[in-house]
Amino acid sequence: MRRVAPALLALLGWGCEPLSQSPPVPPLYISAQLVVGDTLQYVFVDRPRDPSEPRGRGLTDAEVFVSSRDTTVRFSPQLLPVRVVDFSNFSDSTFGEDSVWFYVAKFSPKPLTRYQLTVVWRGDTARGWATTPDTFSFVLLRVNPDTSLSPVDTVRLPQDTGVLAVWEKVRGAVYYYTFVFNWEKRDSITYFNPPRYIFVPLPDTSLAEGVPENLRAFPPFLAYNAPAFEWKDGVYAVKVWALDEGRYTWGVLDRGNLENAEGFFGAISRFTVKVPVRFVR
């Protein structure tokens, strides 16, 4: 609560402590993530809401633009279905469908390009900046008994828990998100408690022993007993996101990067490898 000093002390400048004032609440909440190579981009715009309020469905009367040195793209509001997962009580999570207003534009962000987001709503203007990471790819490699590496066409578990996803350090990326899930069941992985996918955040360092400093690696099948593999045999996807500074600070540090708004404007580049997985007794 804000502390209010007695009027006399305030006028005279006396008192044991200075006046404590709550920081001003910005007029907008914005969630904006550019995805390199995707043809559709999405921006969510709402007003900040108190935790006691119902979740917002977004504003529809804002003006939203993303611009670079040589182009400006205007976004238009669209009501889109979303999957809602309520983990407020993790032992009894609820799942459902809802519709939310997003601002959508058809354009494909270029790698290693600086973009500006501008949102105007009822006389208020919010801005943010993001630089897209470079494109990249990765391969799945098996570490052989003689420490040599060989490509993987099928993962056999539990024998192949040491298989590594390996990629070169991505220019413009400061952090990585990695995901593993059953590709054939991808539309239903969040309908389970806990959800049937693996999510591992990775710092921008070489994590696996013996991997050169210019490479990044992680073992996607190490936790083969996790709920993500509950369906056993099937085609599984290993997905890696390369995050720019703005996406990292929001997702990992819970710190925004916008002028006159809560939320973030960030960018990612991503790549996916799909591979058959077989459980061998």
N, C-alpha and C positions, 0 to 999 in steps of 0.2 A: 504494500500500500504506500502511496505517496505521503511523506511526512510534511506537515504544514507547521512552520515555526510561528510563535506568537507575533502579532502584528508589530508590537513595539520593538521587539528584538530584531525583527526583519528590517524595520525602518532604520534602526541604529547600526545594523550590521553586526550585532552581537549574537552570541549563542555558541554552544559547544560544537555544533556540526553545521555544515552548509545545508541549504535547502536541497532536498532530494526530489528530483523530478523524473517522472517516467519518460522514456524516450518516445518521440512522436511515432505514431503508427503510420507507415506509408499507405497510400491509397490503393495499391494494387498488390496482388499476389500473382506471380508469373512462373510457369514451368515450361522451359523451352529447350529442346535438345535437337540440334541438327545431326543428321546421320549421313555421312559421306556416301555417295553413290545411290542412296534411296531416291526414288522419284517423287515421293510425297513427304512433306514435312509438317509437323504439328506443333502448335503452341497453345497452352492452356492459360487462360486469363480469368482471374476472379478477384474479389476483394478479400483482404485478410479476414479470417474468421476465428472467433474465440473457440477454444476446445469444446466448450459446452454447446456450440451451435451444430446443427446438422451439416454434413459435408456439402460444399457448394457444387453446383452443376455448371458453373462458368458464366461469364458475361457474353453478351451477343452484340453490344453496341460500341465496342472498342475498335480502333483502327490499329492494325498490326502490320509492320513492314520489316523485312530483313534485307539488308543492302550490303554490297561489297563495293570495291572500287569501280566496277564496270556494270553493275546491275542492281536494280531494286525490285523486290518481289512483294506484292500485296497479298495478305492472307485473308480468307473469307471464313465466316463462322459456319460450322456444320455440326449437327447433332449426331453423335456417333455412339454405338454401343460399347460398353466397357465391362470388364469382369471385375467384380468387387469382392475383396477378401477382407473380412474384419477379424483381426488378430487381437482385439482388445482382451479377449479371454482365450488364450492360446489352447487351453484344453478343450474348448468348445467353440472353435472358429466357425464363422458363418460365411457362406459363399452365395453369390447371386449375380444377376445382370442388372445393369442400369444404363442410362443414356446421359452423356455429358457433352457440353458444347466445347469444341475445339476450333481453333483457327487453323485452316489447312491451306497449303499452297503446293502447286505442282512445280517443283524444281529440284535439281540434284546438286547439292553443295560440292564444290571442288575441294580436293585435299590441299592442305597447307595454305588456306585462304582465310583472311580476317573478315568477319562479318559483324555487322551492327544490327541489333534488334531495337526497334522503336515501337512503343505501345502508347497510344493516346486515348484517354478516356475521360470525358467530362471535364476537360480543361487541364487534366494532369498528364504529364508525359514521363514515361519510364524508359530507360535505355540500358543496354548491356552490350558487351563485346565478347566474341569467341573466335578462336583460331582453330580450324579443323585439323585433326591429325592426318598423317599420310595414310594412304592405302597400304595394306600388308596382307600376307598370307602365312599360314603355318602348316607344319606337317606332323604326323604322328610317327614317332620313332621308337623301336624296341631296342633296349640295351641288352646286348648279347653277353654271354658269360665271359668272353674275352674282351669286354668293354667296347667292342665295335657297335655301330648303330645300323639298323636296317629298317626300311619302311614297313608300315603295318597296313595290311589289307583286311584283316579280321582280328578282333581282340578276343582272346580266350581268357576267361576268368575262372579261378583266381590267379592263374599263372602269369597273366600280363598286367598285374597291378603296377609294374614299374614303367609301363609305356609312358612316354613323354610327349606333350604337345610343345613344339619348339618353333620359335619365330625370332626374327631379327628385331632389335630395338626399334620402335616405331617413332619416326620423327614427329615432334609436336605432341607426343603423349607423355603424361606424367604418372599414369596409373592404369591398371587393367582390371576389368571384370571378366571372370570366366564362368561358364555355365556348362552343365552336362545334363542331358535329358533324353528320354526316349522319343525319337523323332516321329515315330508312327503314332504315338499317344500325345503329341504336343498340345492338342486342343483341350486336354483334360488334366494336365499335370498339376494345375492349381486347385483342383476340386478335392484334393486330399489333404489330410492334416496328419503330419506335416506335408507340404507340397512335394511332389515327386520330381524334384530337380536338385542339382547341386549348384551352389553359388559360392565362388571363392574369389574375394578381392585380392589383387596382387600388387605390391609396390613395383616400381620400375627398376628392378635390380635382377641380377641373375641368381635364381633361387636354388637350382639343382647343382649338386656337387659335380665338378668337372666341366660344367658348361661355360664356354668363354663369356667374357664380360659383355660382348656385343650381342649376345643372344638372351632370350627370355624363355623360361620353360616351367611347366608344372605337370604333375601326374594326374590326369583326369579320372583314372580308374582306380586310384588307390583306395577310395572308400566304396568298394564294390558291395558292401553290405548296407549301404545307405538306402533310404526309401526310393531314390531315383532309379534304382535297379530292381525294384520290386516286381516288374513285369518280366524280369529275366531276359531270355533271348530276344533279339530284335535289332533294329537299326537305331543307333544312338547318335546324337549330335553333340559335338564339342564346339562351343562358341566362345570367341574372345572379343571383348570390346576394348579398344584403346581410347582412353579418356583424355580430354584436354584439361587445362587447369580449372576452368569453371565447373565442369562436370565433376571433377574430383573433389573440389572444395565443398560442393553441395552434398554429394553422395557420401563422402567419407568424413568430412569435418563439420558437416551441417552448417556451412557458412555460405551465405548468398553473395552474389557479385553484381547486383543491379543498382542503378541509380533510381531512387524514388519508388522502389518496389521491393517487397519480399520475394524470395525465390531465386531462380538462377537462369542464366543463358549459357549453355555449354554445347559441346560437340563431341561426337565419337566417330571412329571408324571401326568396322567390325568384319569378322570373317568366320565362316562355319565349315567344319569338316564333319561329314556323316560317315559312319563306319559300322559294319555288322559286329555285334557282340554275341558271343556264345559262352554259356556257362558250362564248364566241363567238370564232371564229377571225378 
